Amino acid sequence: MGEHKVRPYAATTRLHGHAPARDLAARAERLWDDHAAALLAVSPELEESARLSGASWLRTMLYVVVPLLKPGIAAAWLLLFIIFVRELGVSILLYAEGTEVRSVVLYSMSHEPVTIAAFAVVQTVILLAATVAFQRISGTAEIAA
């Protein structure tokens, strides 16, 4: 007989089939809110002064607006990346055989603590690499003395 995998939230999926889509939409809305906050932080006077100095629209965007937006956009993406790496609820509802993501695999391997510890180390390294990349992209990396 084949092994049957238990899907603990299968009943929830049948009752609330729209819940995963609503959760993903809420996360996408949060990303837009973070981007909008970064856009509002850029003063229109900076853009106007670049245009009055003779810069074209493209040059103004590339040399004034985008460098000011980089830290805010990078921070929003980093926060969402961390949320998505840790996500289990939606993933366990939507996974199919052969398409399991890391969190679902860890959940199904709960009886193997050594393997879970190895996965935890890998996840920590991935998150640290993402944080270092964020600091380099946004220009917030501290210079060691």
For each residue, the residues with C-beta under 8 A, 3 or more apart:
1:
2:
3:
4:
5: 97 108
6:
7: 10 13 92
8: 92
9: 12 13 89 92 93
10: 7 13 14
11: 14 15
12: 9 15 16 19 93
13: 7 9 10 16 17 19 20 93
14: 10 11 17
15: 11 12
16: 12 13 19
17: 13 14 20
18: 21 22
19: 12 13 16 22 23 93
20: 13 17 23 24 90 93 94
21: 18 24 25
22: 18 19 25 26
23: 19 20 26 27 89 90
24: 20 21 27 28 90
25: 21 22 28 29
26: 22 23 29 30
27: 23 24 30 31 80 83 84
28: 24 25 31 32
29: 25 26 32 33
30: 26 27 33 34 80
31: 27 28 34 35 76 77 80
32: 28 29 35 36
33: 29 30 36 37
34: 30 31 37 38 72 73 75 76 79
35: 31 32 38 39 72 73 76
36: 32 33 39 40
37: 33 34 40 41 72
38: 34 35 41 42 69 71 72 73 75 76
39: 35 36 42 69 72
40: 36 37
41: 37 38 68 72
42: 38 39 46 47 65 68 69
43: 46 47
44: 47 48
45: 48 49
46: 42 43 49 50 64 65 68
47: 42 43 44 50 51 60 64 65
48: 44 45 51 52
49: 45 46 52 53
50: 46 47 53 55 59 60 63 64
51: 47 48 54 55 57 60
52: 48 49
53: 49 50
54: 51
55: 50 51 59 60 63 64
56: 59 60
57: 51 60 61
58: 61 62
59: 50 55 56 62 63
60: 47 50 51 55 56 57 63 64 65
61: 57 58 64 65 66
62: 58 59 65 66
63: 50 55 59 60 66 67
64: 46 47 50 55 60 61 67 68
65: 42 46 47 60 61 62 68 69
66: 61 62 63 69 70
67: 63 64 70
68: 41 42 46 64 65
69: 38 39 42 65 66 72 73
70: 66 67 73 74 137 138 139
71: 38 74 75 138 139 140
72: 34 35 37 38 39 41 69 75 76
73: 34 35 38 69 70 76 77
74: 70 71 77 78 134 137 138
75: 34 38 71 72 78 79 134 138
76: 31 34 35 38 72 73 79 80
77: 31 73 74 80 81 134
78: 74 75 81 82 130 131 134
79: 34 75 76 82 83
80: 27 30 31 76 77 83 84
81: 77 78 84 85 130
82: 78 79 85 86 127 130
83: 27 79 80 86 87
84: 27 80 81 87
85: 81 82 102 103 123 126 127
86: 82 83 103
87: 83 84 90 91 103
88: 91 92 103 104 107
89: 9 23 92 93
90: 20 23 24 87 93 94
91: 87 88 94 95 101 103 104
92: 7 8 9 88 89 95 103 104 107
93: 9 12 13 19 20 89 90
94: 20 90 91
95: 91 92 99 100 101 104
96: 99
97: 5
98:
99: 95 96
100: 95 104 105 108
101: 91 95 104 105
102: 85 105 106 119 123
103: 85 86 87 88 91 92 106 107
104: 88 91 92 95 100 101 107 108
105: 100 101 102 108 109 119
106: 102 103 109 110 116 119
107: 88 92 103 104 110
108: 5 100 104 105
109: 105 106 112 115 116 119
110: 106 107 116
111:
112: 109 115 116
113: 116 117
114: 117 118
115: 109 112 118 119
116: 106 109 110 112 113 119 120
117: 113 114 120 121
118: 114 115 121 122
119: 102 105 106 109 115 116 122 123
120: 116 117 123 124
121: 117 118 124 125
122: 118 119 125 126
123: 85 102 119 120 126 127
124: 120 121 127 128
125: 121 122 128 129
126: 85 122 123 129 130
127: 82 85 123 124 130 131
128: 124 125 131 132
129: 125 126 132 133
130: 78 81 82 126 127 133 134
131: 78 127 128 134 135
132: 128 129 135 136 141
133: 129 130 136 137
134: 74 75 77 78 130 131 137 138 140
135: 131 132 138 139 140 141
136: 132 133 139 141
137: 70 74 133 134
138: 70 71 74 75 134 135
139: 70 71 135 136
140: 71 134 135
141: 132 135 136
142:
143:
144:
145:
